[in-house]
Amino acid sequence: MTNFNVLYSDNARDFAQWTDAWNRWPEREVFAHPNYLRLFGSGGDHAVCALLQSKHGTVLYPFFLRDVPTEDLVDLDHHGARDLISPYGYGGAVCFEINDKATLTKEFWSLFDAWCLSTNVVSEFVRFSLFSDSLLDFPGVVETKQDNIVRSLDLDPGDLWMDFDHKVRKNVKKAQRLGVVTEIDPEGKFFDDFYRIYTKTMDRRAASSGYYFSEDFFRAIHSTLPGQFAYFHARHEERIVSTELVLLSEENVYSFLGGTESGAFDMRPNDLLKYEIMTWAAASGKRRFVLGGGYVPDDGIYKYKKAFAPSGVVPFRVGRRISNPAAYDSLVEARLARSVASVDSSLEEGFFPAYRG
């Protein structure tokens, strides 16, 4: 028997069905949990999940269903248009309990596309998981945006240590010699110290607004995702000088947000902190520590992360698909007309969907 449903996180019954399916998924990636998506929803964004359960297997596809602004398109027949985007981080349609993946893939996309048509979906944008084993093939355009760094933890402690760049080992030893110590904080007991250092770090890097999150955002993580996060802190003389929030999935640990006090750089506390996160994760049975990428390809942040896993380069891929070409083109034309009539003279090159650029 085939059951295809599109579940809304703000509906109690849908939320329970989504959570039940997520709990059955062996990988239980935090980015697919309904409470993770609810962290980022705003305005006309709906945290949604397409769920297929059939004799061929189970598919779970979380995303945001967004209303497309069309208030000034009175001459078009696209009122009520929507688009889809995966949440901040990593996503895509994943499958498990598989009996026939090829048939399951065809079955899911056929049912999903019919739903998109009935829901006036114009376009779809996906940030794919770095680990493709459980991903369904995507029927749209797939491209590599930049590389991410993934530290494999399937090594003996001595081999893991020797697989770092020499400068990492040197920096870890320096931090230890200077008396830097680390601790895990699974509940956010020292959140105020984290938030102080995190915001100062974002200011120092002149980070874009998308990297700034409010205190309420983090406190929602504490209350709705217990067991799916942990803070790690590096202390020197009882003061927290470097800190990192990681997200926890069944097999993977993800570096999420954090920072270091500028006055502590020379003590190299963040090198020690990342090393201790990795050793903790390995001892906890995790397979990988995902450090992520840089702001732009091959920048200083990317090179810093790569020193922890010189052979751990993994391509970060995105997918895009236009479900309704006529509506998409009309929306892009209207966006261009607004740009010409305002101080904006052009759309952002390469942005998808272009009508939001």
C-alpha positions in Angstrom: 0.0 0.0 0.0 1.3 3.4 -1.0 0.8 6.4 1.3 2.0 9.9 0.2 1.4 12.8 2.5 2.7 16.4 2.8 3.0 17.2 6.4 3.0 20.6 8.1 5.0 21.1 11.3 2.3 23.4 12.8 -0.3 20.6 12.6 0.0 18.4 15.7 -1.0 15.2 13.9 1.4 15.9 11.0 4.2 16.8 13.4 3.8 13.5 15.2 3.8 11.5 11.8 6.9 13.4 10.6 8.7 12.8 13.9 7.8 9.1 13.9 9.3 8.7 10.3 12.4 10.7 11.3 12.9 8.4 14.3 12.7 5.3 12.1 15.4 6.7 9.8 18.7 5.2 10.9 20.7 8.4 10.2 18.4 10.8 12.0 20.0 13.9 10.5 19.2 16.9 12.7 18.5 19.0 9.6 15.5 16.9 8.8 13.8 17.2 12.2 10.7 19.3 12.2 11.9 21.3 15.2 15.1 22.2 13.3 13.1 23.6 10.4 10.8 25.5 12.8 13.9 27.5 13.9 14.1 29.2 10.6 10.5 29.7 9.5 9.2 33.2 9.1 6.4 35.2 7.5 4.9 33.1 4.7 7.3 30.2 5.2 5.8 26.8 6.2 8.0 24.0 7.5 6.8 21.0 5.5 7.8 17.5 4.8 6.8 15.2 1.9 6.5 11.6 3.2 6.1 8.5 1.0 5.6 5.1 2.6 5.3 2.2 0.2 6.3 -1.4 -0.4 9.4 -0.1 -2.1 10.6 1.9 0.9 10.2 5.2 2.7 11.1 8.7 1.5 11.4 11.8 3.8 11.8 15.2 2.1 11.8 18.3 4.4 11.7 21.8 3.0 10.1 25.2 3.3 7.0 26.0 1.3 7.2 29.8 0.7 4.6 32.2 -0.6 6.0 34.1 -3.6 5.4 37.8 -3.3 3.0 38.7 -6.1 1.1 41.7 -4.7 2.1 43.9 -7.7 1.5 41.3 -10.4 -2.2 42.1 -10.8 -2.2 41.3 -14.5 -0.8 37.8 -14.0 -2.6 34.5 -13.2 0.0 33.5 -10.6 -1.6 34.7 -7.3 -0.9 32.0 -4.7 2.4 31.0 -6.3 4.8 29.2 -4.1 8.4 27.9 -4.2 10.4 25.4 -2.2 13.8 25.6 -0.5 15.6 23.3 1.8 16.6 24.5 5.3 19.8 26.2 6.3 22.5 23.6 6.3 21.9 20.4 4.3 18.9 18.6 2.9 17.3 16.7 0.0 14.9 13.8 -0.3 16.3 10.8 1.7 15.2 7.2 1.6 15.4 4.2 4.0 13.6 0.9 4.7 14.5 0.3 1.0 13.4 -2.7 -1.1 13.7 -1.2 -4.6 15.4 2.3 -4.7 15.0 2.8 -8.5 11.2 2.2 -8.3 10.9 4.2 -5.1 12.6 7.2 -6.7 10.2 7.2 -9.7 7.2 6.7 -7.5 8.2 9.5 -5.1 8.9 12.2 -7.8 5.8 11.3 -9.7 3.6 11.8 -6.6 5.6 14.9 -5.5 5.4 16.6 -8.9 1.6 16.1 -9.0 1.4 17.8 -5.5 3.6 20.6 -6.8 1.3 21.2 -9.7 -1.8 21.2 -7.5 -0.1 23.6 -5.0 1.1 26.2 -7.6 4.8 25.5 -6.9 7.0 27.5 -9.3 10.5 26.4 -8.4 12.6 24.3 -6.1 16.0 24.8 -4.6 17.9 22.2 -2.6 21.1 22.2 -0.5 22.1 18.6 -0.6 23.5 16.4 2.2 27.2 15.8 1.8 26.6 12.1 2.1 24.7 10.8 -0.9 24.1 7.1 0.1 20.6 7.8 1.3 19.7 10.6 -1.1 17.2 10.1 -3.9 18.4 11.1 -7.4 17.2 14.7 -8.0 15.3 15.3 -11.3 16.6 18.8 -11.8 19.9 20.6 -12.4 22.6 19.7 -9.9 25.8 21.8 -9.5 28.7 22.0 -7.1 28.9 25.3 -5.4 32.1 24.9 -3.3 33.9 22.3 -1.2 33.3 21.4 2.4 35.7 19.7 4.8 34.7 16.5 6.5 36.9 14.9 9.1 36.6 11.1 9.1 36.7 9.7 12.6 37.1 6.0 11.6 40.8 6.1 12.7 42.7 5.1 15.8 43.4 8.1 18.0 47.1 8.1 17.0 46.3 7.9 13.3 43.8 10.7 13.7 46.4 12.9 15.3 49.0 12.2 12.6 46.4 12.9 9.9 46.2 16.6 10.9 48.6 19.1 9.3 51.7 19.6 11.3 50.7 23.2 12.2 47.5 21.8 13.9 49.4 19.4 16.1 51.8 22.2 17.0 48.9 24.6 17.9 47.1 22.0 20.0 50.3 21.3 21.9 50.9 25.0 22.4 47.3 25.5 23.8 47.8 22.6 26.2 51.2 23.9 27.3 49.7 27.3 28.1 47.0 25.7 30.3 44.0 25.9 28.0 41.4 23.2 28.9 38.2 22.2 27.3 34.8 21.1 28.5 31.5 19.9 27.0 28.3 21.7 27.8 25.4 19.6 26.6 22.6 21.9 27.9 24.0 25.4 27.3 24.8 26.2 30.9 27.4 28.7 29.7 25.3 30.1 26.9 26.0 33.7 27.9 29.7 33.3 27.3 29.0 31.5 24.0 26.8 34.3 22.8 29.2 37.0 23.8 32.1 35.5 21.9 29.9 34.4 18.9 28.5 37.9 18.3 31.9 39.6 18.7 33.4 37.1 16.2 30.6 37.9 13.7 31.3 41.6 14.1 35.0 41.1 13.7 34.5 39.2 10.4 31.9 41.7 9.2 29.6 38.7 8.6 26.4 39.1 6.7 23.1 39.3 8.5 22.3 35.7 7.7 25.0 34.6 10.1 23.6 36.5 13.1 21.1 34.7 15.2 19.2 36.0 18.2 19.3 34.6 21.7 15.8 33.3 21.3 17.0 31.3 18.3 19.6 29.5 20.4 17.2 29.1 23.4 14.7 27.4 21.0 17.5 24.9 20.1 17.9 24.2 23.8 14.2 23.6 24.4 13.2 21.8 21.2 16.2 19.8 20.1 17.5 18.1 23.3 20.3 15.6 22.5 20.8 17.1 19.1 23.3 19.8 20.1 26.2 20.4 22.4 28.4 23.3 23.3 32.2 22.9 23.7 34.2 25.6 25.4 38.0 26.3 25.8 39.0 28.0 29.0 42.1 29.8 30.1 42.5 30.7 33.7 38.7 30.0 34.3 37.6 32.3 31.4 36.0 30.9 28.3 38.1 32.1 25.4 36.8 29.9 22.5 33.5 28.2 22.1 31.6 26.2 19.5 28.0 24.9 19.1 27.8 21.6 17.3 24.7 19.8 16.0 24.4 16.1 16.5 23.0 13.5 14.2 23.2 9.7 14.6 26.5 9.4 12.7 27.7 12.9 12.2 28.7 16.0 14.2 28.4 19.4 12.5 30.3 22.5 13.4 27.5 25.1 13.5 28.4 28.4 15.1 31.0 29.8 17.5 34.1 32.0 17.9 37.2 32.9 19.7 38.2 36.0 21.7 40.7 38.0 19.6 43.0 38.4 22.6 43.3 34.6 22.9 44.4 33.9 19.3 48.0 33.4 20.2 47.1 30.6 22.6 45.4 28.6 19.8 42.4 27.6 21.8 40.2 26.8 18.8 42.7 24.3 17.4 42.5 22.5 20.8 38.7 22.8 20.9 38.2 21.2 17.5 40.6 18.4 18.4 38.7 17.7 21.6 35.4 17.8 19.7 36.7 15.2 17.3 38.1 12.9 20.0 34.8 13.2 21.9 32.8 12.4 18.8 34.9 9.4 17.9 34.6 8.0 21.4 30.8 8.6 21.1 30.6 6.4 18.0 30.2 9.2 15.5 31.7 8.6 12.0 32.4 12.1 10.8 32.9 15.7 12.0 31.7 18.2 9.4 33.7 21.4 9.6 32.0 23.0 6.6 33.5 25.5 4.1 34.5 29.1 3.9 32.6 32.2 3.1 34.0 32.0 -0.5 36.0 29.2 -2.1 39.5 28.7 -0.8 39.5 31.5 1.6 41.4 31.6 4.9 38.5 30.0 6.9 38.4 27.1 4.4 42.2 26.6 4.6 42.1 26.6 8.4 39.4 23.9 8.4 41.2 21.8 5.7 44.3 21.6 8.0 42.2 19.3 10.2 41.4 16.9 7.3 43.7 17.4 4.4 42.1 14.5 2.5 38.5 15.4 3.6 37.4 17.6 0.8 33.7 16.9 -0.1 31.8 18.8 -2.8 28.8 20.8 -1.6 26.1 20.5 -4.2 22.8 22.3 -4.8 19.9 21.4 -7.0 17.4 23.7 -8.8 14.3 22.9 -10.7 11.5 25.0 -12.4 8.1 23.4 -12.0 6.1 26.0 -13.9 8.3 27.7 -16.6 5.6 30.1 -17.7 5.0 31.4 -14.2 8.7 31.5 -13.4 9.4 33.6 -16.5 6.6 36.0 -15.7 7.8 36.5 -12.2 11.4 37.1 -13.4 10.1 39.7 -15.9 8.2 41.5 -13.2 11.2 41.4 -11.0 13.3 42.9 -13.7 10.7 45.6 -14.4 10.8 46.6 -10.7 14.6 46.6 -10.7 14.7 49.0 -13.6 12.2 51.3 -12.0 14.1 51.4 -8.7 17.7 52.0 -7.5 18.4 48.3 -8.2 19.3 48.1 -11.8 19.8 44.4 -12.2 19.2 41.0 -10.6 21.9 39.2 -8.6 23.7 37.1 -11.2 23.4 33.4 -10.6 20.8 33.7 -7.9 18.0 31.1 -7.9 15.1 31.6 -8.1 15.9 34.8 -10.1 12.7 36.5 -9.2 13.9 36.6 -5.5 17.4 37.8 -6.5 
